Amino acid sequence: LFGKNENRKLVCRFSELYCESCVNYAILKIKNRTDSLGKNNILFLGMYENNTSLKILKPQYNIQDMNVYNTGALSLPAEEMGFPYYFVLDSALRVTDVFVPNKIVPELTDRYLKMIRERYF
Protein backbone atom coordinates (compact mmCIF):
# COMPACT_ATOMS: atom_id res chain seq x y z
CA LEU A 1 0.00 0.00 0.00
CA PHE A 2 2.79 2.42 0.89
CA GLY A 3 5.80 2.62 -1.39
CA LYS A 4 9.38 3.00 -0.21
CA ASN A 5 9.33 6.82 0.07
CA GLU A 6 5.61 7.20 0.70
CA ASN A 7 4.29 7.81 4.17
CA ARG A 8 0.81 9.22 3.53
CA LYS A 9 -2.20 8.67 1.28
CA LEU A 10 -5.16 10.88 0.61
CA VAL A 11 -8.15 8.57 0.86
CA CYS A 12 -11.51 9.06 -0.80
CA ARG A 13 -14.07 6.91 1.00
CA PHE A 14 -17.39 6.15 -0.68
CA SER A 15 -20.13 3.55 -0.68
CA GLU A 16 -22.87 2.27 -2.94
CA LEU A 17 -25.28 3.41 -0.22
CA TYR A 18 -24.15 7.04 -0.38
CA CYS A 19 -25.73 9.76 -2.54
CA GLU A 20 -24.60 8.96 -6.09
CA SER A 21 -24.05 12.56 -7.20
CA CYS A 22 -22.08 13.20 -3.98
CA VAL A 23 -19.84 10.20 -4.69
CA ASN A 24 -19.34 11.36 -8.27
CA TYR A 25 -18.42 14.86 -7.06
CA ALA A 26 -15.97 13.58 -4.41
CA ILE A 27 -14.19 11.26 -6.83
CA LEU A 28 -14.00 13.80 -9.65
CA LYS A 29 -12.59 16.51 -7.37
CA ILE A 30 -9.66 14.27 -6.48
CA LYS A 31 -9.34 12.79 -9.97
CA ASN A 32 -8.98 16.32 -11.39
CA ARG A 33 -6.02 16.89 -9.06
CA THR A 34 -4.13 13.71 -9.78
CA ASP A 35 -1.25 15.64 -11.32
CA SER A 36 -0.73 17.96 -8.36
CA LEU A 37 -1.41 15.38 -5.62
CA GLY A 38 0.44 12.50 -7.26
CA LYS A 39 -1.40 9.45 -8.52
CA ASN A 40 0.35 7.13 -6.04
CA ASN A 41 -0.67 9.37 -3.14
CA ILE A 42 -4.38 8.82 -3.77
CA LEU A 43 -6.36 5.86 -2.51
CA PHE A 44 -10.01 5.14 -3.26
CA LEU A 45 -11.78 2.93 -0.71
CA GLY A 46 -15.22 1.82 -1.79
CA MET A 47 -17.74 -0.12 0.23
CA TYR A 48 -19.76 -2.29 -2.15
CA GLU A 49 -21.66 -5.49 -1.65
CA ASN A 50 -19.26 -7.28 -3.94
CA ASN A 51 -16.07 -6.58 -5.87
CA THR A 52 -17.81 -6.91 -9.23
CA SER A 53 -20.07 -3.93 -8.53
CA LEU A 54 -17.08 -1.72 -7.80
CA LYS A 55 -15.14 -3.11 -10.76
CA ILE A 56 -17.97 -2.09 -13.09
CA LEU A 57 -17.95 1.46 -11.70
CA LYS A 58 -14.21 2.09 -11.91
CA PRO A 59 -14.23 2.92 -15.65
CA GLN A 60 -17.26 5.19 -15.18
CA TYR A 61 -15.28 7.22 -12.66
CA ASN A 62 -12.11 6.83 -14.75
CA ILE A 63 -10.18 5.42 -11.79
CA GLN A 64 -9.50 1.95 -13.17
CA ASP A 65 -5.74 2.66 -13.31
CA MET A 66 -5.55 3.97 -9.74
CA ASN A 67 -5.41 2.44 -6.24
CA VAL A 68 -9.01 1.33 -5.70
CA TYR A 69 -10.09 -1.23 -3.13
CA ASN A 70 -13.38 -2.59 -1.85
CA THR A 71 -13.46 -2.70 1.94
CA GLY A 72 -15.94 -3.32 4.71
CA ALA A 73 -16.99 -0.68 7.19
CA LEU A 74 -14.24 1.34 8.82
CA SER A 75 -14.38 2.12 12.51
CA LEU A 76 -14.60 5.86 11.93
CA PRO A 77 -17.49 8.10 13.04
CA ALA A 78 -17.60 9.56 9.52
CA GLU A 79 -18.93 6.22 8.22
CA GLU A 80 -22.29 6.96 9.81
CA MET A 81 -22.88 10.23 7.95
CA GLY A 82 -23.91 8.61 4.69
CA PHE A 83 -21.73 10.85 2.52
CA PRO A 84 -18.37 10.32 0.86
CA TYR A 85 -15.44 11.77 2.76
CA TYR A 86 -11.71 12.28 2.55
CA PHE A 87 -8.99 11.63 5.07
CA VAL A 88 -5.23 11.29 5.24
CA LEU A 89 -3.87 7.87 6.18
CA ASP A 90 -0.28 7.55 7.33
CA SER A 91 1.94 4.47 7.18
CA ALA A 92 1.08 3.65 10.80
CA LEU A 93 -2.59 3.59 9.68
CA ARG A 94 -3.47 6.73 11.65
CA VAL A 95 -6.32 8.81 10.27
CA THR A 96 -6.08 12.61 10.20
CA ASP A 97 -7.59 15.54 8.32
CA VAL A 98 -11.09 14.10 7.84
CA PHE A 99 -13.20 16.23 5.49
CA VAL A 100 -16.65 15.84 3.91
CA PRO A 101 -16.74 17.43 0.44
CA ASN A 102 -19.91 19.36 -0.31
CA LYS A 103 -20.84 19.92 -3.95
CA ILE A 104 -22.81 23.03 -2.93
CA VAL A 105 -19.64 24.71 -1.62
CA PRO A 106 -16.86 23.56 -4.00
CA GLU A 107 -14.48 26.30 -2.80
CA LEU A 108 -14.13 24.53 0.56
CA THR A 109 -13.19 21.28 -1.14
CA ASP A 110 -10.67 23.12 -3.30
CA ARG A 111 -9.13 24.73 -0.20
CA TYR A 112 -8.97 21.40 1.61
CA LEU A 113 -7.26 19.66 -1.31
CA LYS A 114 -4.80 22.55 -1.70
CA MET A 115 -3.96 22.40 2.01
CA ILE A 116 -3.44 18.62 1.88
CA ARG A 117 -1.18 18.93 -1.17
CA GLU A 118 0.92 21.66 0.47
CA ARG A 119 1.12 19.89 3.83
CA TYR A 120 1.85 16.33 2.69
CA PHE A 121 2.69 16.02 -0.99
C-alpha positions as CSV (number, residue, x, y, z in Angstrom):
1,L,0.0,0.0,0.0
2,F,2.8,2.4,0.9
3,G,5.8,2.6,-1.4
4,K,9.4,3.0,-0.2
5,N,9.3,6.8,0.1
6,E,5.6,7.2,0.7
7,N,4.3,7.8,4.2
8,R,0.8,9.2,3.5
9,K,-2.2,8.7,1.3
10,L,-5.2,10.9,0.6
11,V,-8.2,8.6,0.9
12,C,-11.5,9.1,-0.8
13,R,-14.1,6.9,1.0
14,F,-17.4,6.1,-0.7
15,S,-20.1,3.6,-0.7
16,E,-22.9,2.3,-2.9
17,L,-25.3,3.4,-0.2
18,Y,-24.1,7.0,-0.4
19,C,-25.7,9.8,-2.5
20,E,-24.6,9.0,-6.1
21,S,-24.0,12.6,-7.2
22,C,-22.1,13.2,-4.0
23,V,-19.8,10.2,-4.7
24,N,-19.3,11.4,-8.3
25,Y,-18.4,14.9,-7.1
26,A,-16.0,13.6,-4.4
27,I,-14.2,11.3,-6.8
28,L,-14.0,13.8,-9.7
29,K,-12.6,16.5,-7.4
30,I,-9.7,14.3,-6.5
31,K,-9.3,12.8,-10.0
32,N,-9.0,16.3,-11.4
33,R,-6.0,16.9,-9.1
34,T,-4.1,13.7,-9.8
35,D,-1.2,15.6,-11.3
36,S,-0.7,18.0,-8.4
37,L,-1.4,15.4,-5.6
38,G,0.4,12.5,-7.3
39,K,-1.4,9.4,-8.5
40,N,0.4,7.1,-6.0
41,N,-0.7,9.4,-3.1
42,I,-4.4,8.8,-3.8
43,L,-6.4,5.9,-2.5
44,F,-10.0,5.1,-3.3
45,L,-11.8,2.9,-0.7
46,G,-15.2,1.8,-1.8
47,M,-17.7,-0.1,0.2
48,Y,-19.8,-2.3,-2.2
49,E,-21.7,-5.5,-1.6
50,N,-19.3,-7.3,-3.9
51,N,-16.1,-6.6,-5.9
52,T,-17.8,-6.9,-9.2
53,S,-20.1,-3.9,-8.5
54,L,-17.1,-1.7,-7.8
55,K,-15.1,-3.1,-10.8
56,I,-18.0,-2.1,-13.1
57,L,-18.0,1.5,-11.7
58,K,-14.2,2.1,-11.9
59,P,-14.2,2.9,-15.6
60,Q,-17.3,5.2,-15.2
61,Y,-15.3,7.2,-12.7
62,N,-12.1,6.8,-14.8
63,I,-10.2,5.4,-11.8
64,Q,-9.5,1.9,-13.2
65,D,-5.7,2.7,-13.3
66,M,-5.5,4.0,-9.7
67,N,-5.4,2.4,-6.2
68,V,-9.0,1.3,-5.7
69,Y,-10.1,-1.2,-3.1
70,N,-13.4,-2.6,-1.8
71,T,-13.5,-2.7,1.9
72,G,-15.9,-3.3,4.7
73,A,-17.0,-0.7,7.2
74,L,-14.2,1.3,8.8
75,S,-14.4,2.1,12.5
76,L,-14.6,5.9,11.9
77,P,-17.5,8.1,13.0
78,A,-17.6,9.6,9.5
79,E,-18.9,6.2,8.2
80,E,-22.3,7.0,9.8
81,M,-22.9,10.2,7.9
82,G,-23.9,8.6,4.7
83,F,-21.7,10.9,2.5
84,P,-18.4,10.3,0.9
85,Y,-15.4,11.8,2.8
86,Y,-11.7,12.3,2.5
87,F,-9.0,11.6,5.1
88,V,-5.2,11.3,5.2
89,L,-3.9,7.9,6.2
90,D,-0.3,7.5,7.3
91,S,1.9,4.5,7.2
92,A,1.1,3.6,10.8
93,L,-2.6,3.6,9.7
94,R,-3.5,6.7,11.7
95,V,-6.3,8.8,10.3
96,T,-6.1,12.6,10.2
97,D,-7.6,15.5,8.3
98,V,-11.1,14.1,7.8
99,F,-13.2,16.2,5.5
100,V,-16.6,15.8,3.9
101,P,-16.7,17.4,0.4
102,N,-19.9,19.4,-0.3
103,K,-20.8,19.9,-3.9
104,I,-22.8,23.0,-2.9
105,V,-19.6,24.7,-1.6
106,P,-16.9,23.6,-4.0
107,E,-14.5,26.3,-2.8
108,L,-14.1,24.5,0.6
109,T,-13.2,21.3,-1.1
110,D,-10.7,23.1,-3.3
111,R,-9.1,24.7,-0.2
112,Y,-9.0,21.4,1.6
113,L,-7.3,19.7,-1.3
114,K,-4.8,22.5,-1.7
115,M,-4.0,22.4,2.0
116,I,-3.4,18.6,1.9
117,R,-1.2,18.9,-1.2
118,E,0.9,21.7,0.5
119,R,1.1,19.9,3.8
120,Y,1.9,16.3,2.7
121,F,2.7,16.0,-1.0
